[in-house]
Amino acid sequence: MQKIEGLFISAQNYSDSSVIVQLYTKQYSRQSFIFNGVKGKNKPYIFQAFHFISFSCRFNQNKQLNSAYLAELTHPLHSITTDIRKSSIALFLTEVLSKVLVEGNYSDKLYGFLLKTITEFNNQKFSPNFHLFFIVKLLTYLGIQPNNNYCELSPYFNVNDACFSNKSSSVINYDINNSFSKFLGTNIDNFSQIILDKKDRNEMLNLLLKYIKKHLQINTDNIKSHHILKTIFT
């Protein structure tokens, strides 16, 4: 029996008291576990967006589904669970992670990035830019980081080539290109200082989803929760 820690990705009911949960684990990347006896009147349900969970498991990498025991929340994030704006962003980004973090090996630094960035999101004052910053930085750990070569001679981002060029795009306005370059060069302490209105924020989100679709060959069109962000954030 070993202790495993993971970030919640998705859950599926298995019985009246049991649930199958997919987690991005610190030790084994994305894996599925069955947790028995975790649903009930007097039992807090901890399998939620942006929750980090630790548990005991006799893990067998050859099994598609491992049994897990003694689940507990390892990093309580009260600000995220009580602020509807933050919880909406958490829901959306969890849906994105569910799409992009397929089973397989990733950088050893990815889990640390997820833990640090989500914890900072909980601790910091709310910013409607967080989901944009999160996705931009996630691209590095997915191995598809764009080249930030933005300059006067190359002011337009080319999704196909993953870099800025001198050719204008009909779907990306000039200001969005400049802001995207700023996000590529910023960090967790400064991203909220980038000024975007609601329209530009939505346009940049569309750009990022289009970029992921192109370079990871996954369907981002059926990510539904981002429509919530487009309506509640100004």
Number of C-alpha atoms within 10 A of each C-alpha: 10 9 15 18 21 24 25 23 28 18 16 11 13 13 11 11 12 16 19 20 20 21 25 25 20 18 13 17 20 21 21 21 20 20 21 18 14 20 17 11 7 7 9 10 12 16 22 18 21 25 25 25 21 21 18 16 17 13 17 10 10 7 11 9 16 17 16 23 18 13 19 18 16 14 13 16 18 10 17 23 18 10 12 12 17 21 18 19 23 23 17 21 23 21 20 20 16 18 17 19 16 13 12 9 10 16 12 12 10 17 20 12 15 17 18 13 18 20 17 14 21 20 13 12 10 15 14 19 20 20 19 20 21 20 18 21 19 18 18 14 16 16 12 15 16 19 13 16 16 19 13 9 11 16 21 26 29 19 17 10 12 17 18 22 18 14 12 16 14 7 9 17 15 14 12 19 21 15 17 21 21 17 21 18 13 16 14 15 9 12 19 18 10 12 10 17 12 14 10 16 22 20 16 19 19 17 19 19 17 17 21 22 15 15 17 14 10 13 14 20 10 9 15 11 17 20 11 14 19 15 10 12 14 12
